[in-house]
């Protein structure tokens, strides 16, 4: 097959989807003259074509790095699979070029020469008449040329048969017969020569006529072309004038409109749309336009739907908010709004990025209580397990699952554990946030706040590193489920998570060390787009350092899961994340680029810029979220085009490249244990003791799955969900009874409240978030758990 350039004909082997019984079968494909045909073997090209599709009206759609589809918009559809990503790319390129060429050829054959939208009468008639004359003359010329060719052949044969040396001998001997034969041959040759002369004259005349007609047609076409050029020039002038009028009207509307910036939730930085930094305050050093594309450059693979489709295992938890009715409402941009937003709006201060420190905005930083943790002592640390039972090879029929869903309430259909990994979402949250916690230890000892911000930014990127190969779905936590992981002896931190809400799902997390504290209220929504699923994160993460007093807030980006129905699952990250130091006013903007087959950039690309409080770029970050993040210090600004510069206007000279974070090597055999790293293997260790009764380690369906007993795990999972559904109905019935009897205050007290976290107003973000209220680690130390701790697991037993 051609390599590099695409020839007029392209051929090779591809796998074509036939039916559900045979699946993909190998076929020989030939692309020629805008037609794609296929055969079972190369030998069939001489006699049997199995199918052909015209690319002029076809659509070529890529599915993944091996599969693509060709459809003509009707009944013909070819589902094809290449042997390698390179081979798929060559085929797609060849098909696109052949399609473009076929469309041009089709338009050329069916277009009317000299058609005009302003004066369609005379030029079109003249062009058509002259073209008809030219075609007629060309046919006459062809006929005369064929006649001349035939006459010339006959004349040549006569000349070759004639022998002139026989005539003198015949006359000398007086042989009259021989003379007569020579004379006859000569006479025949002269007749043939006469015919050739006549035919030649006819050809010459036909050529003259054809040339005359061609000149007339050329003159007509030239006149029409000049006319079209003039019309095009007039149209361009008209469009330019309309554009100027539109721009003038736009400016007039902006002058009359009140001078207010776009809402904080929509733009994040309070700037103009299409820029990472306000256009009126473009930072010195790095152009936000060139280094960080705006949100408008990528909206994700959306098809225009706006409905949020939330997918859960089953409808398990109690409905309603943990807060009293009316105290918490949903924002169209994901975060929950509360009375804190009213405080910020009335004060007239902006919480957008680059708006200054929290002190300048009149917002007090949340006080942090630092626990008295013991020093690091690996000797007193319990040996953590480093592996789990291997993943069994259980086959799963997607069609069987869909068949069982027919006629049932979709909200009550539990997803089988075959889609899961043996971890709760709370455990998964602990893993992704703390796998590279050493970056925060390093940042806590950093004397420069900007360098500290670089390490914090690298830490936020590292939380996505395992999603490159981990596609299993964690178990949805039950309402009130908790998870704690105490690694103060060897790693210096301890973590507590709790499922604080189920509809919408929300998990609260709190991590504390001697050097820093990290807490967040994480929730999400999902959008199912057919071939992929988008997970839209909500909530904000907080990070506080003890020695420096720096307080950061971080946002997350969109996760897209591809090949939901067919193919191998893979994840991608896209969007813009913002990290703000509310003490100093420094901030960082990170851009996650969506993967594209046609992009020259590396997959999983991330870029970012660290700005100081004056909106001046000080560090440039680059790398990939699944491998490493590097950073360069901004040395000085320079004229565009100098060595070692990025951006456009102004350009920036950067220092040497330094490594901020690099992903650890995967452990041997990770694929056989759900892709778990050593930290993930220790999360669900059954030998851990002293946890709360609601801890995820006690979850029976999750434990059964880890042991390879998928059938019992599915049974127990349904029992746990039914039990929680029953608790919810019972609670709703009691609340309804109290409200009907006029005891609304007592009914409000029955609504579910998290045990270890409480909702508070976050003045930095203007939202309500759940923060740790304390008491868990003290209860664990005393071995006495409160009486109101839920019993979540007793219903998940199997009768033998």
N, C-alpha and C positions, 0 to 999 in steps of 0.2 A: 504493500500500500504506500501511497505517497507520504513523505515525511516533511513536515514544515509547510510547504505550499499545497494548496488544494488543486488537483488536476481536474480536467473535464469529466473524467470517470474515476469513481472511487468504489472500491470493492473490498470485501473482507467478511470474516465470520462474526456473527452476533448471536446472542441467545434471545429467542422470541417467546413470549408467553403464549401458550397454546390453550390450555384449559386447566381446571383444578386437578385433574387426574395426572396429567403429564407434566404440568408446570412449565418451566422454561426449556425449550429445545433449541439445539444449535442449528442455525440456518446460514446460507450463503447470500449476502446482500450485495446488490450492485446499484450504484447511484450514477445515473447517466442522463444528460439532457433534461434535468429537472424532474426525473422520475426515479423513485426508489422501488426496486423490485427485489424479491427474494426467492430462493430456490432451496430445495433440501440438500442438494449437492452441487458442486461446480459443473458436473456433467449434465445436469438438468438444464443448463443455460441454453443448450442447443434445441430443446424441444418443449419444455414444460416450465411455465412461470407460475408460482404459487400465489402471487399477489403483487399488486403494484399500487402505489399511491402518488398522486401528483402533488409536488411540493409547492406549486404556485398558490394554492389555497390551504395549505397545511399549517399546523401549529406544532412547533417543536418545544417540548417542555421537559426540563431536567428535574428528576426526583431526588437523586443523591449522586454520589461520586461514581456510581456504576450504572444506574438505571435512568432511562429517559423514555418519553412517550411521543409518538408522532400521530396526529389526528387531523383529519380533513374537515372536522366540524360536523360530520354526518355519522355514517355507520362504520367507517374505516378507522381503526385505532391499532397501532403497533406498539406493544409494550416490550421494550428492548433492554438488554443488559449487556454491557461491554465486559471484556476480560480484565480491564484495568482502568483506573481513572484517566490515564494518559490516552488510552484508546477511546474512551468515551468522549473526551474533549476533542479528539481529532474528528470523530464522527459528527459531533454536534456542530463543530466549525464548518465541516464540509457541507452539512445539511443546510445551515444558515446561508452560506454563500450560494449554494445551488438554488435555494429558495428565492434569494434576491435576484439571481440571474433569470430564473423562470418567470418571476413577476414582471421584470423589465421586458422580457421577450413577449409575454402575453399582452402587455400594454402597447408595445410597439405594433403588434399584429392587429390589434383591435381598435386602435385609436384612429381618429379621422384627422388627416394632415391639415394643418393650418386652421384648426377650430378656434374660434374667437368668441369670448363672452360678450364683447361689446358690439361687434359688427360681423355677424356670422353669414351674411348672404353671399356677396360677390367673391371673396377670396376662396371660400370653400369650393364653390362651383368651378372656378378657374383651376384650382389645384386638382380637383377630381377629374376634370376633363383632360388636363394635360397629362395626368398620370395614366389615364385610360389610353390616350394616344401613344404615350411612350411604351406601354405594355404591348399594344398592338404591333408597333414597329419592331419591337424586340422579338415577338413571335415570328414575324415575317423574316427577320434576319436569321433567326434560328433555322427556319425551313430552307432558306436559300443556302445557308452554310451546309446543311445536311446534303442537299442536292449537289452542291459543288464537290463535297467530299466523295460522293458516289461516282460522279462523272470523272473526277480526277483518277479514281481507282481503275475505272474501265480504260481510260486512255493509257495509263501506265502498263496495264496488261497487254494492250495492243502493241505498244512500242517494244515490250520485251519479246513478243512473238515474231516481230518483223526482222528478217535477215537480209540486208541490202546486197551482200556479196553474191547471192544467187542470181540476181538479175543479169549481170554481164555474161556469166557462163551460159545462161539459158539463151541469150541472143546470139552468142558465138556459135553455138551448136545448132541453132535454128529450132530449138525446142519451144514451140509455141505454148505448150501447157504450162511450162515453168514460168514464162513471162506473164502469162495471165494470172497466175497465183500471186506473184509479187505485186502486180498492179492492184489486184483486189485487196491485198493486205495494206498497201499504201493508201488506197482510197478509204478503207475503213478507219485507218489511223487519222487521216485528215478529218473525217467526219467526227470522230471522237474529240479531236482538238477543237473543232468548231463548237461542239457542245460544251467543252470546258470553258471556252471563251465566253459563250453566252451565259453560262452559270456564274462565271467570275464577274461579268458585268452586272448581273442581277444582285450578287452579293455586294458589290460596290455601291449600287444604287440603294440597297436596303441599309447599308452602313451610313450613307449620307442622310437618308431619311431619319434613321435612328439618332444620329448626332444632332440633326435639326430639332427633333422632338425633345431631346435631352436638354438642349440649350434653352428651349422655351420653358420646359419644366423647371430648370434651374433658376431662370429668371423669376418665375412665379413663386417658387419656394423662398428665394431670397427676399422678395418683396414681403411675403407673409412673415418671414422671420424678423425683418426689420420692424414690421408693424407690431409683432408680439413684444419685441424689446421695448418699443416706445410705451406700450400698454403696461408692461412690467415696471418700467421706470416711473410712470404716473402712479401706479399702485403703491410702489415703495414710498413715494412722496406723500401719498394720502395716509398710509399707515404711520409714517413718521409724524405727520401732523396730528393724527389721533393720539399717538403716544404722548406727545408734548402736552396736548390738552388734558389727557388723563393725569399726567404728572402734576400739572398745574392745579387741577381740581383736588388731587390728593393732598397737596401742600396746603391748599386753602382749608380743607376739612381739618387737617391737623392743627392749623393755627386757631380755628374756631373751637376745637375740642378742648376740654380741660386738660391741663398738663399733669397727667398721672401715668405712672409706669404700669406695666403689666403686673398682675397679681403674683405674689410670692410663690404660691403653690405651682403656678403654671410655668414660670421661667426659672425659678429657683434662685437666680442671682439679681433679680430686680432690674435686669438690663433689657436691651432691645432684642426683639426676636431675631434669631439667626446668628447670635454671637454669644460666646461664653462670658463676655465681659461687656458692660454697657458701652455703647458706641461713643458716647461723649466722654468716657473715662477709659479709653483703651490703654492697657498697661504698657509701660515702657519695657522694652526688651523683647517681648514675644507678642506676635500678633495673634490674638485669639481666633481670628478668622482662618489663619493658615494652619495653626497647630492643633486646634480643637474644633472640629466641625460642630455645628449647632444641632440641637435636637431635631430641627426640621429636616435635616439631611437624612434622618432615619426614623421611621415610625414603626420599625419592626415589620414582619411579614403580614401586615394586617390587610384584610380584604374589605375594610370599611364598616364592619359591624361594631356596634358600640355596647352590645349587651354583655354583661359579665356573667359567665356561666361558671358557677363554683361546683367543683367536683369533690365529693367526699366518699369515704367507704360506705357509709350509710348515715341516715339522719339519726344521730345518737343523743346529742346534748340538749339541754333546755334552751329554748329560744329566749330572746330578750337580752338586753345588755346588763352587764354587772352593775351598771350605774342606774339610779332611779330614772324613770321615764322622763325624757326631755332634757336630761343632763348631758347627753352625748348623741351627736348626729354624724352621719357619714358625709365626708367631703367628696366632691367629684374627683379629687385627685388622690384619694386613698386614705389620707390621715383622718383620724377622728377629731372633730372640732368640739370645743367645749367653751366654758366660760373664760379660759385662758386666752382664746382668740379675741374675745371681746376686750380683755385687758390690753392686748397689744394694739388693737385697732383704735381704741379710744386714746391711747397715749401718743398716737401718731408716729410711732417708731417702726422702722422696717427691720424684719429679721432676715432679710435676704443676704446672700453672700457678698462680702465686700462692703457691708454697711457699717463697719466699725466693730469695736469690741462690745461685749455685753454691758460693760460699765457706761460706755458712751450712749448706748441705747436705753439706759435706765432699767436694765433687766438684771436681776440678781442671780448669780450662779447658784445652782442647787448645792447646799452643803453636803459634804461627803463624810460619812462616819468611817473611820479607819479602824478595822479590827486589830486586836492584839494576836497576831498569828505567830506560831512557833517558827524558829529559823529552819532553814533547809537542813535535813538530816536524812540522806538516802539510806542509812542503816536501819532507821525505824520504818521505812517504807515497805509495804507489803509487795511481794513479787507479783506483778501484773501478768496476766496471761497474754501470750503473743500470737495465738492462733485460735481458730474456732473450727468446729466440725466442717468438713468439706461440703460444698454445695452439691446436693443430689441432682441427678439429671432427670427431672420430672417433665415429661412432655405435656403441653397445654394446648387445647383446641380453642382458638378464639371463636370459631363458628359455634362450638358447643355452648360457650358462655352466652353468646348472643341469642342462641335458640332458647335458652332457659330464661331470657329476659322478656320474651314475648308475652304481652298481656299483664305484666307486673308493674307495680309502682316503682319508677326509677329511683326515687329517693330511699327506697327500702331494699335495694339490691346491693348486697355486700360484694366488694371486689375480692376475688380469691387471693390467697397469700402468694400465689405463683408470681404475681407482679411485684411483690415486696422484697425487701431485704430485712434480715432479723434485727432490726433496730427501730426504736421509736423515733418520731420526729424530734423529740426533746433530746435524745441521745445524738442524733445526727446534727442538731443545732450546736450542741456542745463540741462535737468533733470539728466541724468546719470553722468555728470561731476560734478554737484554741489549739489547733494542730501546730500553728506557727506562733504561739504566744511568746516565744523567745524574742521576736521582733519588738514586742512591747517592753520586754525587760531591757532591751538595748536602747529603746527610745526613752525610757525613764531615766537613763543615765546620761542622756545627751544634753549638753549645755546650750546648744543653739536651738531655738524654737523652730526655725525653718527646717533644719536637718531632722528634728524630731517629727515634723509634719511629713517629711519624705518617708520616714520609716512607718508612720501610721498609715500613709497611703499605700505603701507596699503591703502592710498587714491586711488592709481591706481587700486588696487584689488576691492575696493568698487564700482567702476564704472560698474562692471558686475553683481552686486548682484540682480538687478531686472530682468535680463534675465532668471532667473530660472523659473519664472512663467509668464513673459510677452512675448507672442509670436505673438502679432499683429504687422502688418507691418505699420510703419508711412508713411504719405503721402510724396511722393518725392517732394522736393521744386522746384518751377519754377525758372528759371534763373533770378537772381536779387531779389528774395524773401528775406526778412529780418525777424529777430525776436529779440526783446529786452525784457529783464526782469530786472526791477530795484527793488532790494530789499535792498538798502543801509540803509533804515530806521530801518529794523528789523534784517536782516542777514548780512549787511555790504558789499554786493557786488552788482554789476550790470553787466549784460551780454549782448553782442551784437553778433548776428550770421548773416551771409549772404551766399547765394548760389552763389559762384563765378564762377562755371563752371558746365556744364551739361554733356558733353561727353569729358573726363570722369567726373562723378559727383564729385564735390568737395565743401566742406563747410568750411568757415573760421569762427573762434570763438575767441572772446576776452572778458576776465573777469578781472575786476579791483576792488581792495579794497585798504584800507589804508595800509594793511600789506603785501599783495602779489598780483601778477598779473599772469594770466594764459592765454595762447593763443595757438592755433593750427590750422593747415590746414589739414582737414581730408578728405580723399578720400578712395575708396575701389574698389575692383573687386570681381567678384563672379564666382564660378565654380559649375555647376549643375552636380551632379553625379548620378542622377536617384532617389535614395531613400533619398538623403540628398543634401543640398546646403551649400557650403563653402563660407564664406565671408572673404576676405583677406584684412585687413586694410592697408592703405598706409598713409604716412605722419608722422610727429613728433609733439609732444606736448611740449611746453615750460612752465616752472614755475620759477618765480623769486620772491625772498623775499627782502623786502625793508630794514630791519634793518641789516641783516647779509650779504646781497649782494650775497647770494648763488643763482646759476642759474642751473636749472635741465632741462634735456631733457628726455622724456619718449616715449617708443614704445608700441604698442598694439599687441595682439595675435589674432589667427584665431578663428572665431566663426563658428560653424557648426550647421545647422538647420536640424534636423532629421524628418523622416516621412512626407516628402513633399507630397507624393501621397496618402498614406494610413496610418491611425493611428493618434494619437494625437501628435501634434507638440511639440518638446522640443529642447532646445538649450544646447550646450556644448562649453566650451572654452578650447583651447589647444595651446601649443607652448611656446615660451620663450620670456619674456619681459625684457628690460634692462632700467635702470634708472641711469643717470650719473649726478654727481655734477661737473660742469665744473670749478668751482672756486677752490675746494679743491682736485679734482681727485678721491673722493670717488665714489663708484658705487654699485649697487645692481642688482642681476640677479634673476628673478622670473621664476619658472617653473610651468606651468599649465598642469595638467595631464588629458588626455582624459578619459572619463568614460568607464569602461570595466565591463561587467557582471561577469567576472571570476577573477577580482582583489580583493584582500583582503583590499585594501586601501579604505578610504571613498570616496564617489562621490564628484566631483568638487574640488579635492585636489589641493592645491597650496603650494609649498615650495620655499624658497629663502635664499640667503646669502648676507649680507652686507659686503663689503670689503672697507678697507681704501685705500689711494693712493699707499701704498706699497704692495697691493694685499694680505693683511692679513685679514682673516675672523674675523669680530668683532661682528656680530649679526646673529642669525639663525631665520628665519621666517617659520611658518607653519600654516596651517588652510585650509579653504575652501572659495571659492570666493562667495558663497551664504550665508555665515553665519558669520564667524569671522576670524581674523588673530591674531595670538599670536607670541611673539618674546622672545628670550632668548639671554642673553649676553654671549659671548665667554669668559670664565674665564681664561683657560690655556689649553695647550696641555698636553696630557698624553699618556701613553702606551696603545695600543689597549686592549679592554676587561675590562677596569675600569668601575666603576659605573657612570651612567649618561653621557655616551659618545655617539657620533654619528660619522659616517664616518668610514674609515678603516685605512688609513695610511697617515698622522698621525691622531690619534683620538683627539677629542676635548671635554673638560668638559664644560658644559653649566650651566648658572645660573638659577634662578627660572623663571617660565613661567609668562609672563606679557601680558595683553590684549592690543593690538594696535587698533583694530577696531572690532565692533560687529554690525551686521545688526539690524536695528530697527524693532520692531514688526509691522506686516502688519495691516493696518487699518481695522476695521470691515466692512464687505460688499464689500471688494475690488474686489472680483471676479465678482460681478454684475456691476462693472464700469470699465471693461477692465483691471483690476489689477492695477489701478492707486493708487499711494500713495497721501498724501495730497499735496505735492509739485507739482505732475503731474496734479492734479485737478485744481490748480491755473494757470497753464501755458496758458490755452486758455480761460481765463475769459473774457467774452464780455464787462464787465464793465470797463475794463482798457481803459484809454484815453491817448491821446498825442503821440501815436506811429506814425512811418512813414507810408505813404500810402501803402507800400509794405509789411507790417507786416503780419505774418501768422495768426493773429487773425481775419483779414479781409477776409481770404480765404473762399469763400461761400460753396464749396463742403464739406470742412471739418466741417463747422458749421452745415450744413444740416445733416451730418452723426451723429454729436454729439446729435442733436435733435431727432434722430431716423428715419429721412426721407431718407432712403437708395436709393429709386428710383430716387428722384430728385438729390441726391448727385452724383449718377452715370452720370446723364445727364449733370450736371454742370461740372463735372470733365472732360468729353469729350470736352466740349466747351472751357474750359481753355487750354487744351492741343492743341486743333486745333488752337486757337488764337496764342499761342506761336509758333506753327509750321509755321503759316502764317508770323509772325514777322521774323522768321529766314529766310524763303524763300525771303522775301522782302529785308532783309539786304544782303543776298548772291547775289541777283540780282544787287543791287546797287554797291557792291564791284566788281563783275565781269564786270560791265559796265565801271567803272573807270579804272580797270586794262587793259581792252581792248583798252581804249583811251589813254593809256600811263601815267595815273596818279596813279602810284603804291603807292606813298607816301600818297596821299589823301585817297586811298583805305585802307591803313594800319590804318589810323586814325579812320575809321568807325568800325573797329573790336570792339567787345564788351569788355568793361572794367568794373570791379566791382566798385560800387559807394563808399563804405566805407572801402574797403580793397585794398591793392596794392601788387603786387609781388615783393619780394626782395630776394637777395641772402643770404641764411643762412649759414654763414661760419662754424658754429659748426657742421652741418650735411652735408654740401656740396650739398644742394638742394635749390630749389626755393620754397618759401612758401608765402602765402598771410598774411600780417600783417595789423593791424588796422592803417589807415592813419589819423584818428581823424575827428572831426567835427560833429559827429552824435548827441552827447548829447548837444552840443551847439545849433544845429538846433532845437532839441526838446525843449530846454528851451526857445528859441526865438519864437517857433511856426511857423517857416518859413523853408519849405523844398525846396531843390534845384529843379530847373525846369526840370532837366534831370532825375528825379526819374520816373521809369517806371510805367505805368498804367497796372497792372496785372489782376485786378478783374472785370473790367466793362463788360467784355465779358461773365462772368459767371452769367447771369441773366436768369430767366425762365419766359416766357410770360404766363400770367394767362388767 
